[in-house]
Amino acid sequence: MTPSPLAPPAVRTITPAEHLAFLRTRTSASFLQTPAWAQVKKEWVAESLGWVRDGEVVGAALVLYRRIPRSSRSLAYLPEGPVIDWADGDLAAWLEPLAAHLKKQGAFGIRIGPPVVTRRWSAAQVKEGIADDAVTSLTSLPPTERSQTGAAVVSQLRELGWRCQNVAGGFAAGQPQYNFQIPLAGRTEDDVLAAMNQLWRRNIKKATKAGVVVTLGKEADDLAAFHALYVQTAERDHFTPRPLSYFRTMYDALAAEDPDRIRVYLAHHEDDLVAATIAIQVGTHAWYSYGASSTEKREVRGSNAVQWQMIRDALAAGAEVYDLRGITDTLASDDPHVGLIQFKVGTGGEAVEYAGEWDLPLNRALYKAFQIYLARRG
């Protein structure tokens, strides 16, 4: 790549309205980089930043500041961002003014999550890897695609002094490095359904035959119903659930920014809620964000029914990607995460590796102290 001939943009604080207006000029961006997400993460101090060239906003970021204990200094976190031209061969022109601005704001370090794909693997490859006892990691399989842009971004970040935060398995302290996605661009419902494995297609038919009905939740009580099922799921699957207040805040904030941004789906069998999910869409990218299912009536396949409805609605809304979010990179048959991977692989999509999260220390002593604090906290 050759350096951009344009003058480097300047970084300044912008209003949430300016931030949102810029995002609307993009095909898509992570919902974690929308101004509304600042209202969800109220325990952080938020700032909308813009890269401005000739008076025009050409890049944007939601920055979340987290103070370290007993200090006025903060870690500046840009989850799945910033939203800039990552294909530019001169990333220093974008990232150096960002670092200068955040340092003035009292940041001792920066963490970013470039929304840049580095590798992809087909569902068939992942399935074969799981079946092969000699294969224990996604990364040991040859990818169907290696992104030149992704490789260039990783190389430039290293050269600029950024530190990769990826960990074994693909789950770091922030956002997952590996996701499972269904490409939707140029495809019909029949195309997507035909690419699913036999079990998924059979379960969708089984749900329809059993009389499972999927509806959109609209009232506050519907979010409460989702949460009650989510808590039941958390108890069964041994994870700590978020409180209902968190989901109310998230729903209200995202819906206020765009009425089509967030949806609650409810799958009922007769009078029983058997599955419920939360879906989010920004531009052409749709996410399956949270899901829950009942312990009873699993044979009616409510989870498959609600996923299929979400996929159909994403297609109808013009989405080009349906994102089932994080997976680990492990393919070992005895790993507890393999069941989740197999569920997602059945959709016929693809495993996608992103560049991961990267840190830039601005004050090395405080950054090191923060790392020690995180390690002790576990």
Residue pairs with C-beta under 8 A, 6 or more apart in sequence:
1 87
1 88
1 89
1 152
2 89
3 89
3 90
3 93
4 85
4 88
4 89
4 90
4 93
6 53
7 53
7 54
8 53
8 90
8 93
8 94
8 97
9 51
9 52
9 53
9 58
9 59
9 93
9 94
9 97
10 51
10 52
10 53
10 97
11 49
11 50
11 51
11 52
11 97
11 98
11 100
11 101
12 49
12 50
12 52
12 101
13 47
13 48
13 49
13 50
14 22
14 48
14 49
14 50
14 52
14 57
14 60
15 48
16 35
16 38
16 48
18 48
18 50
18 57
18 60
19 34
19 35
19 48
19 50
19 60
19 62
20 34
20 35
20 257
21 57
22 50
22 57
22 59
22 60
22 83
23 29
23 33
23 34
23 60
23 83
23 282
23 283
26 83
26 283
27 283
27 284
27 320
28 282
28 283
28 284
28 285
28 320
28 321
29 81
29 83
29 115
29 282
29 283
29 285
30 79
30 80
30 81
30 83
30 115
30 282
30 285
31 37
31 254
31 261
31 280
31 282
31 287
32 62
32 79
32 80
32 81
32 175
33 60
33 61
33 62
33 78
33 79
33 80
33 81
33 82
33 83
34 62
34 254
34 257
34 261
34 282
35 48
35 62
35 257
36 253
36 254
36 256
36 257
36 261
37 62
37 79
37 253
37 254
38 44
38 46
38 48
38 62
38 64
39 249
39 252
39 253
40 246
40 249
40 250
40 253
40 254
41 64
42 249
43 66
44 64
44 65
44 66
44 77
45 64
45 65
45 67
45 74
46 62
46 63
46 64
46 65
47 62
47 63
47 65
47 105
48 60
48 61
48 62
48 63
49 60
49 61
49 62
49 63
49 82
49 98
49 101
50 57
50 59
50 60
51 57
51 58
51 59
51 60
51 82
51 84
51 94
51 97
51 98
52 58
58 84
58 85
59 82
59 83
59 84
59 85
59 94
60 82
60 83
61 78
61 81
61 82
61 83
61 84
61 98
62 78
62 79
62 81
63 76
63 77
63 78
63 102
64 76
64 77
64 78
64 79
65 74
65 75
65 76
65 77
65 105
65 106
65 107
66 74
66 75
66 77
67 73
67 74
68 74
68 75
68 108
68 366
68 369
68 370
68 373
69 373
71 366
72 106
73 106
73 107
73 108
73 363
73 366
74 105
74 106
74 107
74 108
75 107
75 108
75 109
75 110
75 111
75 370
76 102
76 105
76 107
76 109
76 110
76 111
77 110
77 111
77 174
78 110
78 111
78 112
78 113
79 113
79 174
79 175
80 113
80 115
80 175
81 112
81 113
81 115
82 94
82 98
82 112
83 115
84 94
85 94
86 114
86 115
86 116
86 149
86 153
87 149
88 94
89 152
89 156
91 153
91 156
91 157
91 160
92 156
92 160
95 160
95 162
95 360
96 160
98 110
99 110
99 360
99 362
102 110
102 362
103 362
107 362
108 361
108 362
108 363
108 366
108 367
108 370
109 359
109 360
109 361
109 362
109 363
109 366
109 367
109 370
110 359
110 360
110 362
111 165
111 174
111 357
111 358
111 359
112 162
112 357
112 358
112 360
113 174
113 175
113 354
113 355
113 356
113 357
113 358
114 153
114 157
114 354
114 355
114 356
114 358
115 354
116 147
116 149
116 150
116 153
116 354
116 355
117 147
117 150
117 352
117 353
117 354
117 355
118 146
118 147
118 150
118 151
118 154
118 353
118 354
118 355
119 143
119 145
119 146
119 147
119 150
119 352
119 353
120 143
120 144
120 145
120 147
120 350
120 351
120 352
120 353
121 138
121 141
121 143
121 144
121 350
121 351
122 144
122 350
123 195
123 197
123 345
123 346
123 347
123 348
123 349
123 350
123 351
125 141
125 144
125 351
126 138
126 141
126 331
126 341
126 345
126 351
127 197
127 345
128 135
129 135
129 138
129 140
129 141
129 331
130 331
130 333
130 338
130 341
130 342
130 345
133 333
135 141
135 331
136 330
136 331
136 332
137 329
137 330
137 331
137 332
138 178
138 329
138 330
138 331
138 351
138 353
139 329
139 353
141 331
143 353
144 350
150 354
150 355
153 355
154 164
154 355
157 164
157 355
157 358
158 164
160 360
161 360
162 358
162 359
162 360
163 358
163 359
163 360
163 361
164 356
164 357
164 358
165 172
165 173
165 174
165 356
165 357
165 358
165 359
166 172
166 177
166 356
166 357
169 328
169 329
169 330
169 337
170 176
170 177
170 178
170 326
170 327
170 328
170 329
170 353
171 177
171 326
171 328
172 356
172 357
173 357
173 374
174 357
175 326
175 357
176 325
176 326
176 327
177 329
177 353
177 354
177 355
177 356
177 357
178 326
178 327
178 328
178 329
178 351
178 352
178 353
178 354
179 323
179 324
179 325
179 326
179 327
179 351
179 352
179 354
180 323
180 324
180 325
180 327
180 341
180 344
180 345
180 347
180 349
180 350
180 351
180 352
181 321
181 322
181 323
181 324
181 349
181 350
181 352
182 192
182 311
182 321
182 322
182 324
182 347
182 348
182 349
182 350
183 320
183 321
183 349
183 350
184 192
184 286
184 311
184 314
184 315
184 319
184 320
184 321
184 322
185 284
185 320
185 321
187 315
188 315
189 312
189 315
192 311
192 315
192 348
193 201
193 204
193 308
195 347
195 348
195 349
196 204
196 346
196 347
196 348
197 345
197 346
197 348
199 346
200 304
200 346
200 347
200 348
203 301
203 304
204 301
204 304
204 305
204 308
206 299
206 300
206 301
206 304
207 267
207 300
207 301
207 302
207 304
207 305
207 308
208 305
210 269
210 299
210 300
210 301
211 269
211 270
211 300
212 267
212 268
212 269
212 274
212 300
212 301
212 302
212 305
213 267
213 268
213 269
214 265
214 266
214 267
214 268
214 305
214 306
214 309
215 265
215 266
215 268
216 263
216 264
216 265
216 266
217 223
217 225
217 226
217 263
217 264
217 265
217 266
217 276
220 248
222 264
222 266
223 244
223 247
223 248
223 251
223 264
224 244
225 266
225 273
225 276
226 247
226 264
226 266
226 276
226 277
226 278
226 290
226 292
227 241
227 244
227 247
229 273
229 275
229 276
229 292
229 293
229 294
230 241
230 276
230 290
230 292
231 241
232 292
232 294
232 295
233 241
233 291
233 292
233 293
234 240
234 241
236 295
247 278
247 290
250 262
250 278
251 262
251 264
251 278
254 261
254 262
254 280
255 261
255 262
260 281
260 317
261 280
261 281
261 282
262 278
262 279
262 280
263 278
263 279
263 280
263 313
264 276
264 277
264 278
265 276
265 277
265 278
265 279
265 306
265 309
265 310
266 273
266 275
266 276
266 306
267 273
267 274
267 275
267 276
267 302
267 303
267 305
267 306
267 309
268 274
269 297
269 300
269 302
272 294
272 296
272 297
273 294
274 293
274 294
274 296
274 297
274 298
274 300
274 302
275 291
275 292
275 293
275 294
275 302
275 303
275 305
275 306
276 291
276 292
276 293
276 306
277 288
277 289
277 290
277 291
277 292
277 306
277 307
277 310
278 289
278 290
278 291
279 286
279 287
279 288
279 289
279 310
279 313
279 314
280 286
280 287
280 289
281 287
281 314
281 317
281 319
284 318
284 319
284 320
284 321
285 319
285 320
285 321
285 323
286 310
286 314
286 317
286 319
286 321
286 322
286 323
287 323
287 325
288 307
288 310
288 322
288 323
288 324
288 325
289 325
291 303
291 306
293 302
293 303
294 302
307 347
310 322
311 322
311 347
314 322
322 349
324 344
324 347
324 349
327 337
327 340
327 341
327 344
327 351
328 335
328 337
328 341
329 353
330 337
330 338
331 338
331 341
332 338
359 367
361 367
361 368
